[in-house]
């Protein structure tokens, strides 16, 4: 099992609207690609600085090939949609994790 982890620090001024949009639009759109088996969202409990709120969205895939398919066919458009909607209101980074 491979976990595609997206860590996002979102501006607290747009956090509530962003969270609604992520849960009702973006995450369902990612899952509709059929590249992932499951998803989950975590919120960092203790922020070190008062500069936004940090979330980790995790998508699980059966194989690295499914992640590669997602990145090749879907990621660019989905990320562009997020970036346009929340321009200058977030910082994100992505990691791949392997279950051991």
N, C-alpha and C positions, 0 to 999 in steps of 0.2 A: 504494500500500500504506500502511495506517495501522497504527501500533503503539500499542496500549493498554498502558502501562507502569504497573505497580503496584510501588512501592518500599515495603518493609516493614522496620522495625527490630524484631526479635524479641528478647525477653529470653533471655539465654544459658542460663538454667535450663530452658527449654522448647524450645530450638532443635532438638535432635535429634528429639523427638517431633513438633514442628511441621513439620519438613522431611519426615518420613515421611508425615504426614497430607497435606501439600500435594501431594506427588508421587503418592500413591496414591488420594486422595479429591478434594481441592479442584480441582486443575488438571484432572483428568479430567472432573469435573462441569462446569467452565467450557467445556472443549472439546466436551462433549456437547451444548451449546446450538447447535452448528453455526454460530456467529457468527464464529468465528475459523478461520484456515487453519493456523496453526502457533503454537507456544509455545516459550519458552526461559526458563531461570532462571539468573541470575548472582548471585554472592556478592561483596560488596565485599572486596577483598583487605586493605586497611589501614584499620582503624577509628581514628578520631581520638580517641574517648573510649571507656572501658571500660563502655559502657552498651548492651549488646545487640549483635546481629549484623545487618548490613543486607544485604538481598537485593533484587534487581529481577526481577520476573516480567514477561515481555513476551509479549503475545498479538498476532499480526498478523491484520489483517482486510483484505478487498479494498476496502472502502469505509467512509466515515463512517456510512452508513446501517446497516451491520452492527453498528457500535459502538453506535449509537443504539438499535437493536433489542435488543442485549444489555442496555443500561442500562435500557430500558423494561420488558423482560419477565423478566430473570433476575438482574440485579446485586443488587437489594435483598435477595433471599432468600439468595443465596450469600454476600454480605458479612455479613449477619446471623448466618449459621451460623459463619463465621470469628470474628466479634466475640464471640459467646456462648462459643465454645470457648476463646478466648485473651484473655478480658476482662482489661484492665489489664496485659497482657504484651506489647503491641505498639503501634506507631505506624505508620500507613500514609498514603501519599498517591498519587494517581493523576494521570498525565499522558497526553496524546495527542500522538503524534509522527507527522509525515508524511515519507515517503521523498522525498528530493529527488535 
